[in-house]
Structure formats: structure tokens, C-alpha cells
Amino acid sequence: MAASSLIHERLSAREIATRERQKSLMLRAWILAGIFFMTLPGTVLGFSNLLAISAHHGLSSLSHAWIEGHGHAQVFGWIGSFVLGIGFYSQPARGRYFLRIPQACFALWVSGVAMRWVGNIYGWHWRLLVPVSAIFEFAAMMLFVKAARHHRLPKQQDAPQNHSPRRRMELWMVSVLLSTAGLASMVTFNLVECLRLAWIGIEPSFPHLLDQKYLVLLGWGFLVPVVWGFSARWLPTLLAIEKPRHRFFAAALMLDVAGVLAGVAGWTITAALLLLFGAIVIVIALRMLERPHGKAKTQGIHPSFPVFARLPYLWLVVAGALTVWAALADQHGGIWGASRHALTVGLAATMVFTIGPRILPHFGGVYRIFSTRLIFASLLLLQAGCALRVASEPLAYEGILRFAWKTLPVSGVFELAGVLLFAANLVLTYAFGKPAVAECGCAEGHSASAA
């Protein structure tokens, strides 16, 4: 009896280890797909667009569909793939067919983003490809929501002893769920508008005013809360700082939600002020300006990690301030463009480039990142390019300084080089990295809590 019980336990441990390995491989697929969309349809196309804009000193010579194709690949193809992949990885590997939903979601999502790229850039049968791509992305999002419904919440630790423990959702999880709601709203918005374009549109691009509302939802409704949530989850441990201030964090979330709703409603100045206040409050909530109480965890990554981990929140405040300036004074799109770039590249991309090398190799079953020097080089290039772009765009577009048109392509070169180094570092990590050795007994619990 004892021998059979021991064999059963060993088989269970082996099965858990196998499932964790399968989850890691699935996450690698999500990450590699995100890297592809980040690099080719995203950054390379964005650089090509920037060269055309700089050469003609404006947007008049460039199809708006190309700009949307670049943005869609960056947010849906890159950040969206990373978020969905980590979301699936964080769920316990239970059930006989636990991989089927992630695999179906992956196929639908990647196919949808690829079809949107082809429809936007090449215009090939776009009246068919664009709505079908939106349907695929919507279906993938619904599969993710279905899987996430069964994700267990942590139990309340401070419940009275004479009562059964209640489930309590931590604020970082609230922020991540808000970002998931933002992503779902974004996917739904995209579906409705793509169907409308296929029926009565002239080209596969959203009308300007509608696109402005969509971008508020995309940036402040999805990217911002997901970065806040993962920052609250990981940065206190990695930076050796205190946990976030609960009331300030909640206030920042309410300001952000109110700002997004105001922006979608068309109350531009009100939305801009709310978003700026939310950006300032979250810096206080996450204690980004406070001194650490210990030594930051930089093992396996570059020693500059603590500096780069705080920079996204400087960019967040810059994005909020530029949003207010744009709402009051923008005439030709330059200030709006700078504010969005500070948000997407300064906040979101910098945070991914900083935390990604710390967590993505381990989640993908690899011991550590391939090169710490490449981490530093990619981040340095990204910051240089983003700073030059954000500074030059309002000066060039608004006719303040003509020479700024010449610095815009230089910013694109820096950012493209940074993206290529980051992509190469992750690809080399998964191709040649040393496999991580995890104890079978805690593998499932770790993956469920890590993300």
C-alpha cells in the first residue's frame, strides 16, 4: 500500500512538472509572437512612417492606415500578446485539456493581428481581412476572459479566527483586472468600428475624432493600469521599497478611470487634467521617489535596474503634462503625438524592457537572460530615442523649430536599435539559455502567484 502511494505521488509530481514545462513553452510562443510584432510590423514600420513624415514635414503624404497598422501591431501584437501570455501562465495547470484554450486563443490572436497588418498596410482585400481580424481578436479575448474566470483569488490573511477566511482582491489585481476590462473594451470597440469600415468605409482607418477617443482607451484604459498593476506586484520586492499606499493607489485608479470615461465622452480638457492628476498620485502611491530600505535585487540582470525601473513613472508624468498641453494648444498633432509616445514608449516599453529580462526568462523555463550588457544597451538606446522624439515632435509639427524635423529620424534610429537588441536578447535567451530547475512540489503554486 505504501509503495503504491509513493508511486502515485511520484507520478503526480512528474505530471505537474510536465504541465509546468508545457505552460512555459506556451508562454515562449506568446513572447516570441509579441517580439515579432514589436519588431517588424511595429517598430520597423513605425520607423518607415517616421522617415516619410520627416521628409515631407507632415502627415499629408502618409496614409493614416499605415499609422494605425503600426499602432495596432505595437499594442495588440506586442503588449497584448505579452499580457495574454503571462495571464495564461499565471493560471493553475488543472484539467485534462488545460492547454486547449491558450492554444486556441494564441492561434486566433496571432492570426487576427497578422490579418490586420496585411489589410492596413497592403490594402489586400481589406474589407474582408480587417473585420475578420477584429472577429478573431474578439473571440480570443472572450476565451481569455473565460479562462480567467476560474482564476482563484488570494484568501484574506487578517480574517478573525472564529470566521472562515474570505477572499480579498489586492489592489494590484484590481489594476490588472481594470486593464483587462480596458483591453476587452478596446477589442470590442475595434470590432464594431472594423465592421462599420468594411460596410461604408473608404479606407481601413478610423475617422480622426473617433480615433482620438480610441487612443485614450488604448493608452490610459489598457496600458496604464496594466503597468501600474505589475509595478505594484513586483517592484516592492525587486526595488526593496515599501508596499504601495493603499488609499493613494485606489485614488489613482479612480482618477484614471474617470479620465478615460471623460476622454471617450469627448471632454478633452477634463480628461487631460484627471489623467495628469492620476499620474502624479500613482507616483506617490508606488513610492517611486522614496529611498529603498534594502538592496535591490539585481542578480542576473544589469545593476542599472533600479534607475530604469523608476524612469517609466517620470515618462508617465511627462505624458500627462503633454496631454494637458495638447488639449489646450495642439494645432497639428505634434503635441498629441509626443504625449502618446511618452506613454507607449516611455512608460510601457521602458517597463517591459526593464522588468522583462528579470521575469520572462524564468517564466519561460530559462535560468537567466542571455546578456546583461544587452539589457543596458537596449534601455539606453530606447531612452535616448524616446527623449529625442518627445522633445522634437511638438517643435517640428507645431512649426516652433524647423530643425526638429531633422532630429526625428535620429530618434527613430535609436529606438529601432534598442528594440532590435531587446528582441535579440530574448531570442538568444530562449535558444541558448540554461534551463531553470524548479522543484515539482512548488511549481504550480509559484506560477499561480508569480504573475
C-alpha positions as CSV (number, residue, x, y, z in Angstrom):
1,M,0.0,0.0,0.0
2,A,2.8,2.4,1.0
3,A,4.7,1.6,-2.2
4,S,1.7,2.2,-4.5
5,S,1.0,5.5,-2.7
6,L,4.6,6.6,-3.2
7,I,4.4,5.7,-6.9
8,H,1.2,7.8,-7.2
9,E,2.9,10.8,-5.6
10,R,5.8,10.5,-7.9
11,L,3.6,10.3,-10.9
12,S,1.7,13.4,-9.7
13,A,4.9,15.3,-9.3
14,R,6.1,14.2,-12.7
15,E,2.8,15.3,-14.2
16,I,2.9,18.7,-12.5
17,A,6.5,19.2,-13.8
18,T,5.4,18.2,-17.3
19,R,2.4,20.6,-17.3
20,E,4.6,23.5,-16.0
21,R,7.0,22.8,-18.8
22,Q,4.2,22.9,-21.3
23,K,3.0,26.2,-19.8
24,S,6.5,27.6,-20.1
25,L,6.7,26.6,-23.8
26,M,3.3,28.2,-24.4
27,L,4.5,31.4,-22.8
28,R,7.5,31.3,-25.0
29,A,5.2,31.2,-28.1
30,W,3.3,34.2,-26.8
31,I,6.5,36.1,-26.1
32,L,8.1,35.3,-29.5
33,A,5.0,36.3,-31.3
34,G,5.0,39.6,-29.4
35,I,8.6,40.1,-30.3
36,F,7.9,39.6,-34.0
37,F,5.0,42.1,-34.0
38,M,7.1,44.5,-31.9
39,T,10.0,44.4,-34.3
40,L,8.7,44.1,-37.9
41,P,5.1,45.4,-38.2
42,G,5.6,47.6,-35.1
43,T,9.0,49.3,-34.9
44,V,10.3,48.9,-38.4
45,L,7.0,50.1,-39.9
46,G,6.9,52.9,-37.4
47,F,10.5,54.0,-38.4
48,S,9.5,53.9,-42.1
49,N,6.5,56.1,-41.3
50,L,8.7,58.5,-39.3
51,L,11.1,58.8,-42.3
52,A,8.2,59.7,-44.6
53,I,6.7,62.2,-42.2
54,S,10.1,63.9,-41.6
55,A,10.8,64.0,-45.4
56,H,7.5,65.7,-46.2
57,H,7.3,67.8,-42.9
58,G,3.9,66.4,-42.0
59,L,1.3,63.6,-42.2
60,S,-0.2,64.7,-45.6
61,S,1.8,62.3,-47.7
62,L,1.3,59.2,-45.4
63,S,-1.8,57.0,-45.3
64,H,-3.5,57.0,-42.0
65,A,-4.0,53.3,-42.4
66,W,-0.2,52.8,-42.2
67,I,-0.1,54.7,-38.9
68,E,-2.9,52.6,-37.5
69,G,-1.2,49.4,-38.7
70,H,1.9,50.4,-36.8
71,G,-0.1,51.2,-33.6
72,H,-2.1,48.0,-33.8
73,A,0.9,45.8,-34.2
74,Q,2.6,47.5,-31.2
75,V,-0.3,47.5,-28.7
76,F,-2.3,44.4,-29.8
77,G,0.6,42.3,-31.3
78,W,3.3,43.2,-28.8
79,I,1.9,44.3,-25.4
80,G,-1.4,42.4,-25.9
81,S,0.5,39.1,-26.6
82,F,2.7,39.6,-23.6
83,V,-0.2,40.3,-21.3
84,L,-2.3,37.4,-22.5
85,G,0.7,35.0,-22.4
86,I,1.6,36.0,-18.8
87,G,-2.1,35.8,-17.9
88,F,-2.4,32.3,-19.1
89,Y,0.9,31.3,-17.4
90,S,-0.3,32.6,-14.1
91,Q,-3.3,30.2,-14.1
92,P,-3.0,26.8,-12.4
93,A,-2.4,23.9,-14.8
94,R,-5.6,22.0,-13.9
95,G,-7.9,19.9,-16.0
96,R,-7.1,17.4,-18.8
97,Y,-7.3,19.9,-21.6
98,F,-5.7,22.9,-19.7
99,L,-3.7,23.9,-22.8
100,R,-6.5,23.9,-25.3
101,I,-7.9,27.3,-24.5
102,P,-4.5,29.0,-24.5
103,Q,-3.6,27.3,-27.8
104,A,-6.9,28.3,-29.4
105,C,-6.5,31.9,-28.1
106,F,-3.0,32.1,-29.4
107,A,-4.0,31.0,-32.9
108,L,-6.9,33.4,-33.1
109,W,-5.0,36.4,-31.6
110,V,-1.9,36.0,-33.8
111,S,-3.9,35.4,-36.9
112,G,-6.1,38.4,-36.2
113,V,-3.2,40.8,-35.7
114,A,-1.4,39.5,-38.8
115,M,-4.5,39.9,-40.9
116,R,-5.0,43.5,-39.6
117,W,-1.4,44.2,-40.6
118,V,-1.9,42.9,-44.1
119,G,-5.2,44.7,-44.5
120,N,-3.9,48.1,-43.2
121,I,-0.5,48.1,-45.0
122,Y,-1.1,46.4,-48.3
123,G,-4.9,47.0,-48.6
124,W,-5.3,43.5,-50.0
125,H,-9.0,42.6,-49.6
126,W,-9.1,44.8,-46.6
127,R,-12.9,44.8,-46.5
128,L,-12.7,41.1,-45.7
129,L,-9.4,40.9,-43.7
130,V,-10.0,43.9,-41.4
131,P,-13.4,42.8,-40.0
132,V,-12.3,39.1,-39.8
133,S,-9.2,40.1,-37.9
134,A,-11.3,42.0,-35.4
135,I,-13.6,39.0,-35.0
136,F,-10.6,36.7,-34.4
137,E,-9.2,39.1,-31.8
138,F,-12.6,39.5,-30.1
139,A,-13.0,35.6,-30.0
140,A,-9.5,35.3,-28.5
141,M,-10.3,37.9,-25.8
142,M,-13.5,36.0,-24.9
143,L,-11.5,32.8,-24.5
144,F,-9.1,34.6,-22.2
145,V,-11.9,36.0,-20.1
146,K,-13.5,32.6,-19.9
147,A,-10.2,31.1,-18.6
148,A,-9.6,33.9,-16.2
149,R,-13.0,33.5,-14.5
150,H,-11.7,30.3,-12.9
151,H,-8.6,32.0,-11.5
152,R,-8.6,31.9,-7.7
153,L,-8.2,35.0,-5.6
154,P,-5.9,35.0,-2.6
155,K,-7.6,34.5,0.8
156,Q,-7.8,37.3,3.3
157,Q,-5.0,36.9,5.8
158,D,-6.4,39.1,8.6
159,A,-9.8,37.4,9.0
160,P,-11.0,36.7,12.5
161,Q,-10.2,33.2,13.8
162,N,-13.8,32.4,14.5
163,H,-14.8,33.1,10.9
164,S,-13.9,31.3,7.8
165,P,-11.3,33.2,5.6
166,R,-12.9,35.4,3.0
167,R,-11.4,36.1,-0.4
168,R,-10.0,39.5,-0.9
169,M,-8.6,41.1,-4.1
170,E,-5.4,43.0,-3.7
171,L,-5.2,46.4,-5.4
172,W,-2.6,45.3,-7.9
173,M,-5.0,42.6,-9.1
174,V,-7.8,45.3,-9.3
175,S,-5.5,47.3,-11.5
176,V,-4.7,44.3,-13.7
177,L,-8.4,43.5,-14.0
178,L,-9.2,47.1,-14.9
179,S,-6.6,46.8,-17.7
180,T,-8.2,43.5,-18.8
181,A,-11.5,45.4,-18.9
182,G,-9.8,48.1,-20.9
183,L,-8.4,45.5,-23.3
184,A,-11.8,43.9,-23.7
185,S,-13.4,47.3,-24.3
186,M,-10.7,48.1,-26.8
187,V,-11.2,44.8,-28.7
188,T,-15.0,45.4,-28.7
189,F,-14.6,49.0,-29.9
190,N,-12.2,47.8,-32.6
191,L,-14.7,45.1,-33.7
192,V,-17.6,47.5,-34.1
193,E,-15.6,50.1,-35.9
194,C,-14.0,47.5,-38.3
195,L,-17.4,46.1,-39.2
196,R,-18.5,49.7,-39.9
197,L,-15.4,50.4,-42.0
198,A,-16.0,47.2,-44.1
199,W,-19.6,48.3,-44.8
200,I,-19.2,52.0,-45.6
201,G,-15.6,53.0,-45.1
202,I,-13.3,54.3,-47.9
203,E,-10.0,53.1,-46.3
204,P,-9.2,50.8,-43.4
205,S,-8.6,53.6,-40.9
206,F,-10.8,55.2,-38.2
207,P,-12.1,58.8,-38.5
208,H,-9.9,61.3,-36.6
209,L,-12.2,62.2,-33.8
210,L,-13.2,58.6,-33.2
211,D,-9.5,57.6,-33.3
212,Q,-8.7,60.1,-30.6
213,K,-11.2,58.5,-28.2
214,Y,-9.9,55.1,-29.2
215,L,-6.4,56.1,-28.3
216,V,-7.4,57.3,-24.9
217,L,-9.0,53.9,-24.2
218,L,-5.9,52.2,-25.7
219,G,-3.3,54.1,-23.7
220,W,-4.8,55.1,-20.4
221,G,-7.5,52.4,-20.3
222,F,-5.3,49.5,-21.1
223,L,-1.5,50.2,-21.0
224,V,-1.5,52.4,-17.9
225,P,-3.4,50.2,-15.4
226,V,-1.5,47.0,-16.6
227,V,1.8,48.7,-15.9
228,W,0.5,50.0,-12.5
229,G,-0.7,46.6,-11.5
230,F,2.5,44.7,-12.4
231,S,4.6,47.5,-10.8
232,A,2.6,47.2,-7.6
233,R,3.1,43.4,-7.7
234,W,6.8,43.2,-8.5
235,L,8.6,46.5,-7.8
236,P,8.4,46.5,-3.9
237,T,10.3,43.2,-3.9
238,L,12.7,44.0,-6.7
239,L,13.5,47.5,-5.6
240,A,13.4,46.9,-1.9
241,I,10.8,49.6,-1.3
242,E,7.6,49.6,0.9
243,K,4.3,48.3,-0.4
244,P,2.1,50.8,-2.2
245,R,0.0,53.2,-0.3
246,H,-3.5,51.7,-0.5
247,R,-5.6,54.9,-0.5
248,F,-3.3,56.7,-3.0
249,F,-3.3,53.7,-5.3
250,A,-7.1,53.5,-5.2
251,A,-7.4,57.3,-5.8
252,A,-5.1,57.0,-8.8
253,L,-7.2,54.2,-10.3
254,M,-10.4,56.2,-9.8
255,L,-8.8,59.3,-11.4
256,D,-7.6,57.2,-14.4
257,V,-11.0,55.5,-14.9
258,A,-12.7,58.9,-14.7
259,G,-10.2,60.4,-17.2
260,V,-10.7,57.6,-19.6
261,L,-14.5,57.9,-19.4
262,A,-14.2,61.7,-19.9
263,G,-11.9,61.2,-22.9
264,V,-14.3,58.7,-24.5
265,A,-17.2,61.1,-23.9
266,G,-15.2,63.9,-25.7
267,W,-14.5,66.1,-22.6
268,T,-10.9,66.5,-23.6
269,I,-9.6,69.1,-21.2
270,T,-11.3,67.5,-18.2
271,A,-9.9,64.1,-19.2
272,A,-6.4,65.5,-19.6
273,L,-6.4,67.1,-16.1
274,L,-7.8,63.9,-14.5
275,L,-5.1,61.8,-16.2
276,L,-2.3,64.1,-15.1
277,F,-3.5,64.1,-11.5
278,G,-3.7,60.3,-11.6
279,A,-0.2,60.1,-12.9
280,I,1.1,62.2,-10.1
281,V,-0.9,60.3,-7.4
282,I,0.4,56.9,-8.6
283,V,4.0,58.1,-8.3
284,I,3.2,58.8,-4.6
285,A,1.3,55.6,-4.2
286,L,4.1,53.4,-5.5
287,R,6.7,55.3,-3.5
288,M,8.8,55.9,-6.6
289,L,10.6,58.9,-5.0
290,E,11.4,57.2,-1.7
291,R,14.7,55.7,-0.7
292,P,14.8,51.9,-0.6
293,H,15.0,50.1,2.8
294,G,17.4,47.5,1.4
295,K,19.4,46.4,-1.6
296,A,17.6,46.0,-4.9
297,K,17.5,42.5,-6.5
298,T,19.8,42.9,-9.5
299,Q,21.2,39.4,-9.6
300,G,21.1,38.0,-13.2
301,I,20.4,41.5,-14.6
302,H,22.2,44.8,-15.1
303,P,23.0,46.9,-11.9
304,S,21.2,49.9,-13.5
305,F,17.9,48.1,-13.0
306,P,16.7,50.4,-10.1
307,V,17.2,53.5,-12.2
308,F,15.4,52.3,-15.3
309,A,12.6,50.8,-13.2
310,R,11.7,54.3,-11.9
311,L,12.0,56.1,-15.3
312,P,8.7,54.9,-16.6
313,Y,6.9,56.9,-14.0
314,L,8.8,60.1,-15.0
315,W,7.6,59.4,-18.5
316,L,4.1,58.9,-17.2
317,V,4.0,62.4,-15.6
318,V,5.5,63.8,-18.8
319,A,2.8,62.1,-20.9
320,G,0.1,63.6,-18.5
321,A,1.5,67.1,-18.8
322,L,1.8,66.9,-22.6
323,T,-1.8,65.6,-22.7
324,V,-3.0,68.8,-20.9
325,W,-0.8,70.9,-23.2
326,A,-2.2,69.2,-26.3
327,A,-5.8,69.6,-25.1
328,L,-5.3,73.3,-24.7
329,A,-3.0,74.2,-27.6
330,D,-2.4,71.4,-30.2
331,Q,-2.9,72.5,-33.8
332,H,-1.1,70.0,-36.0
333,G,-0.9,66.8,-33.9
334,G,2.6,67.2,-32.7
335,I,1.9,67.6,-29.0
336,W,-0.7,64.8,-29.1
337,G,1.9,62.6,-30.8
338,A,4.6,63.4,-28.2
339,S,2.2,62.6,-25.3
340,R,1.3,59.3,-26.8
341,H,4.9,58.4,-27.4
342,A,5.9,59.3,-23.9
343,L,3.1,56.9,-22.7
344,T,3.6,54.0,-25.1
345,V,7.4,54.0,-25.4
346,G,8.4,56.0,-22.2
347,L,6.1,54.2,-19.8
348,A,5.0,50.8,-21.4
349,A,8.1,49.9,-23.5
350,T,10.6,51.0,-20.8
351,M,8.8,48.9,-18.2
352,V,8.8,45.9,-20.4
353,F,12.5,46.3,-21.3
354,T,13.3,46.7,-17.6
355,I,11.2,44.0,-15.9
356,G,11.0,41.6,-18.8
357,P,14.6,40.4,-18.6
358,R,14.0,39.8,-14.9
359,I,10.9,37.6,-15.2
360,L,10.4,36.4,-18.7
361,P,13.4,34.0,-18.9
362,H,12.3,32.3,-15.6
363,F,8.7,32.1,-16.7
364,G,9.8,30.6,-20.0
365,G,11.9,27.9,-18.2
366,V,15.3,29.6,-18.6
367,Y,17.7,30.3,-15.8
368,R,18.6,33.9,-16.7
369,I,18.8,36.5,-19.5
370,F,21.4,35.9,-22.2
371,S,23.3,39.2,-21.8
372,T,23.1,41.8,-19.1
373,R,25.0,44.2,-21.3
374,L,22.4,44.0,-24.0
375,I,19.8,44.9,-21.4
376,F,21.6,48.1,-20.6
377,A,22.3,49.0,-24.2
378,S,18.7,48.4,-25.3
379,L,17.4,50.5,-22.4
380,L,19.9,53.3,-23.0
381,L,19.1,53.5,-26.7
382,L,15.3,53.4,-26.0
383,Q,15.6,56.3,-23.6
384,A,17.7,58.4,-25.9
385,G,15.3,57.8,-28.8
386,C,12.2,58.5,-26.7
387,A,13.6,61.7,-25.2
388,L,14.6,63.0,-28.6
389,R,11.3,62.1,-30.2
390,V,9.2,63.6,-27.4
391,A,11.2,66.8,-27.4
392,S,11.3,67.1,-31.2
393,E,7.7,66.2,-32.2
394,P,5.9,69.3,-30.8
395,L,8.7,71.6,-32.1
396,A,8.5,70.2,-35.6
397,Y,4.8,69.6,-36.1
398,E,3.7,72.9,-34.5
399,G,6.3,74.9,-36.5
400,I,8.3,76.1,-33.5
401,L,11.7,74.9,-34.7
402,R,12.2,73.7,-38.2
403,F,15.5,71.9,-37.4
404,A,13.5,69.5,-35.3
405,W,12.3,67.7,-38.5
406,K,15.9,66.5,-38.9
407,T,16.2,65.1,-35.4
408,L,13.0,63.0,-35.6
409,P,14.6,60.3,-37.9
410,V,17.6,60.1,-35.5
411,S,15.2,59.3,-32.6
412,G,13.8,56.5,-34.7
413,V,17.2,55.1,-35.3
414,F,17.9,55.0,-31.6
415,E,14.6,53.3,-30.8
416,L,14.9,50.8,-33.6
417,A,18.3,49.8,-32.4
418,G,17.1,49.4,-28.8
419,V,14.1,47.3,-29.9
420,L,16.3,45.0,-32.1
421,L,18.8,44.5,-29.2
422,F,16.0,43.7,-26.8
423,A,14.4,41.2,-29.2
424,A,17.8,39.6,-30.0
425,N,18.5,39.2,-26.2
426,L,15.2,37.4,-25.6
427,V,15.5,35.2,-28.7
428,L,19.1,34.2,-27.7
429,T,17.9,33.6,-24.1
430,Y,15.2,31.1,-25.2
431,A,17.5,29.5,-27.8
432,F,20.7,29.0,-25.8
433,G,19.8,29.8,-22.2
434,K,20.4,27.3,-19.3
435,P,17.1,25.6,-18.3
436,A,15.8,26.6,-15.0
437,V,15.4,23.8,-12.4
438,A,12.2,24.1,-10.4
439,E,11.0,21.9,-7.6
440,C,8.0,20.0,-8.7
441,G,6.2,20.4,-5.4
442,C,6.0,24.2,-5.7
443,A,5.9,24.7,-9.4
444,E,2.2,25.1,-9.8
445,G,1.9,27.4,-6.7
446,H,4.8,29.5,-8.0
447,S,3.4,30.1,-11.4
448,A,0.0,30.9,-10.0
449,S,1.4,33.6,-7.7
450,A,4.3,35.0,-9.8
451,A,2.1,36.8,-12.3
